[in-house]
Amino acid sequence: MPSRRLERVSELVKRALGEAIRREIPVHQAGLISVNDVEVAGDLRTAKVFVSVLGNAQQQKTAMTLLGESRVRLQGLLASAVVLKFTPQLRFLLDDSVVRGNRVLKILDELDEPGARE
């Protein structure tokens, strides 16, 4: 269970990165990128950033490539936005939980339709 301090730092990093990504990476090229969660290590030196990309498969691939290429710049923007002893080294991971959740909701909607139980 992460400490209260780590939770606050993760939330600060999440908000700052979301804003930086919104400004730095064009939506028309990479789709809509949203930061779903950030897991900061206990020593504040590394952070896993879980992102989801609204767009087609090519845009998702492009988004992950652009995030990897922009990692150092985004870390610099994070360092100027959030004052920490160490600026965490970022690692971007594609989070498909939103897609899975939408698929489950669609299945539930199909079950609720009249005639689906026949």
Secondary structure, DSSP 8 states (H G I E B T S, - for coil): ---HHHHHHHHHHHHHHHHHHHHHS-HHHH-EEEEEEEEE-TTSSEEEEEEEEES-HHHHHHHHHHHHHTHHHHHHHHHHHS--SS--EEEEEE--HHHHHHHHHHHHHHHHSTTTT-
